[in-house]
Amino acid sequence: ANARNTRLRTSTMFASTHAAMNVGKLNAFAANDLTAKFRKMTTAAQPTTGRAASKALVIENLHGMSGRKCMLTGKKANNGRTVSFSHIRNKTLQQVNLQYKYIYWPEQKRYVRLRISTNALKTLNKLGLEEMAKRAGLDLMSLSYKDADPERKQWLKENGAEPAGKDKRAPKGPKPLYIPKWKEAKLAKMSADAASAEKARFAAANNMVVA
């Protein structure tokens, strides 16, 4: 009986001490007696406002730097699950159908390159490119573009500012003469003068130089 009474007194004292500690914590929280770590967390959670916030939004949306996200609507992947025949569920992402498109900007008479969702293509016909970019905080002037203004194209051409397009298939220069085996067999049956003339013709036709 004495041992039982001792255990009861000990448990009662522990409960009262624990309750007093909780009351003290609640009073400290009510009096804004927060730790430095908690203050830092609450400060970081507050959204920035003003010019800095709009600038951060533009940087985030520019060129899709924030990941696989539509640059105009902000649409991104959904959380989903794949369910097998035996009802085993695995987490997966339902990605957005993003496409790189050159969209015509009528105010500046140019095509700007955007990475947008196919759903945004329908919304563009309703709202227009400039209005959607304004809502998304996107700077269209900083994007890569193609000129569609004939006057500007003419000015660039006259002033030599038009970038020269590279033809990847254009020959880089004359190559050394190479005669395949089937051609050598034909040249062997010809006379010396006819063979040299045919060799020169073959080199000129294939942009080669006779050594």
C-alpha positions in Angstrom: 0.0 0.0 0.0 2.8 2.4 0.8 4.6 1.7 -2.5 1.3 2.3 -4.3 0.8 5.6 -2.6 4.3 6.6 -3.4 3.8 5.8 -7.1 0.5 7.8 -7.1 2.2 10.8 -5.5 5.1 10.7 -8.0 2.8 10.5 -11.0 0.6 13.4 -9.7 3.7 15.5 -9.2 5.0 14.7 -12.7 1.6 15.5 -14.2 1.4 18.9 -12.4 5.0 19.8 -13.4 4.3 18.9 -17.0 1.1 20.9 -17.0 2.9 23.9 -15.5 5.6 23.6 -18.2 2.9 23.6 -21.0 1.2 26.7 -19.5 4.6 28.4 -19.4 5.2 27.6 -23.1 1.8 28.9 -24.0 2.3 32.1 -22.1 5.6 32.6 -23.8 4.1 32.0 -27.2 1.3 34.4 -26.4 3.8 37.1 -25.4 5.6 36.7 -28.8 8.7 35.3 -27.0 9.8 33.4 -30.1 13.2 31.9 -30.7 15.4 33.4 -33.4 15.0 30.3 -35.6 11.2 30.6 -35.5 11.4 34.3 -36.3 13.5 33.5 -39.3 11.0 30.9 -40.5 8.1 33.2 -40.1 9.9 36.1 -41.9 10.9 33.8 -44.8 7.3 32.6 -45.2 6.0 36.2 -45.8 5.8 36.9 -49.5 7.8 39.9 -50.8 5.8 42.7 -52.2 6.5 45.6 -54.6 9.1 45.9 -57.3 11.3 43.2 -55.9 8.5 40.6 -56.1 7.6 41.5 -59.7 11.2 41.3 -60.7 11.6 37.9 -59.1 8.5 36.7 -60.9 9.8 37.9 -64.2 13.2 36.1 -63.6 11.4 33.0 -62.6 9.1 32.9 -65.6 11.8 34.0 -68.1 12.7 31.1 -70.5 10.9 28.6 -68.3 13.7 28.7 -65.7 11.4 27.5 -63.0 11.2 24.0 -64.6 8.7 22.3 -66.8 6.0 25.0 -66.7 4.0 27.0 -69.2 5.5 30.4 -69.5 2.1 32.1 -70.0 -0.3 30.2 -67.8 2.0 28.7 -65.2 0.5 25.2 -65.8 2.8 22.5 -64.4 2.7 18.7 -63.6 0.0 17.0 -61.6 0.6 14.4 -58.9 -0.8 11.1 -60.1 -0.6 7.3 -59.5 -0.2 4.4 -61.7 -2.4 1.4 -60.6 -1.4 -2.1 -61.7 -3.8 -5.0 -62.2 -3.1 -6.1 -58.6 -3.9 -2.6 -57.3 -0.3 -1.7 -56.5 -0.1 2.1 -56.6 3.1 4.0 -57.6 3.5 7.7 -57.6 4.0 9.4 -60.9 3.8 12.9 -62.5 1.3 13.8 -65.2 3.5 16.2 -67.2 2.1 19.2 -69.1 2.1 19.0 -72.9 4.7 21.8 -73.4 5.7 22.9 -76.9 8.3 25.4 -78.2 6.4 27.8 -80.5 7.0 31.0 -82.4 4.0 33.2 -81.6 3.3 36.3 -83.6 3.4 39.6 -81.6 1.4 42.1 -83.6 2.4 45.2 -81.6 6.1 44.7 -82.3 5.6 42.8 -85.7 7.8 39.9 -84.7 7.6 36.2 -83.8 8.7 35.4 -80.2 9.8 32.0 -79.1 7.8 30.6 -76.1 7.5 27.3 -74.3 3.8 27.0 -73.7 1.2 24.4 -73.1 -1.3 23.4 -75.9 -4.1 24.7 -73.7 -2.5 28.1 -73.7 -2.6 28.2 -77.5 -6.4 28.3 -77.3 -6.3 31.0 -74.7 -4.0 33.1 -76.9 -6.8 33.5 -79.5 -9.1 34.8 -76.9 -6.9 37.2 -74.8 -3.9 37.9 -77.1 -0.2 37.5 -76.5 0.5 40.9 -74.8 -2.3 40.5 -72.3 -1.3 37.0 -71.3 2.3 38.0 -70.9 1.3 40.9 -68.7 -0.7 38.6 -66.4 2.3 36.2 -66.2 4.8 38.9 -65.6 6.8 37.9 -68.7 9.1 40.4 -70.6 8.5 39.6 -74.3 11.3 41.9 -75.4 13.9 39.7 -73.7 12.9 36.6 -75.7 14.4 35.3 -78.9 12.5 36.4 -81.9 12.2 36.5 -85.7 11.4 39.8 -87.5 8.2 40.0 -89.4 8.2 43.7 -90.3 9.1 44.2 -94.0 10.4 47.7 -93.4 12.8 46.5 -90.6 14.0 43.6 -92.8 14.8 46.1 -95.6 16.6 48.4 -93.2 18.7 45.5 -91.9 19.5 44.4 -95.4 20.6 47.9 -96.5 22.7 48.6 -93.4 24.4 45.2 -93.3 23.0 44.3 -89.9 21.1 41.2 -91.1 22.6 38.1 -89.7 23.9 35.7 -92.4 22.3 32.3 -92.2 24.6 29.3 -92.3 24.0 26.5 -94.7 25.1 23.3 -93.1 25.1 21.5 -96.4 27.2 24.0 -98.2 30.7 22.7 -99.1 33.5 24.0 -96.9 36.0 24.0 -99.7 37.6 21.8 -102.4 38.5 18.3 -101.2 41.5 16.2 -102.4 40.7 14.0 -105.3 39.3 10.6 -104.5 38.5 8.1 -107.2 36.4 5.1 -106.3 37.3 1.7 -107.5 34.6 1.4 -110.1 35.8 4.7 -111.6 39.4 3.5 -111.6 38.3 0.4 -113.6 36.7 2.6 -116.2 39.7 4.9 -116.4 42.1 1.9 -116.9 40.3 1.0 -120.1 40.7 4.6 -121.6 43.7 6.2 -123.2 45.9 8.5 -121.2 44.5 11.7 -122.7 40.9 10.6 -122.3 41.6 9.3 -118.7 43.1 12.7 -117.6 40.2 14.6 -119.2 37.6 12.3 -117.5 39.5 12.7 -114.2 39.4 16.5 -114.4 35.7 16.4 -115.2 35.0 14.1 -112.3 37.0 16.3 -109.9 35.2 19.5 -111.1 31.7 17.8 -110.7 32.5 16.7 -107.1 34.3 19.9 -105.9 37.7 18.1 -105.8 41.2 19.3 -106.6 43.5 17.2 -108.9 46.9 17.0 -107.2 
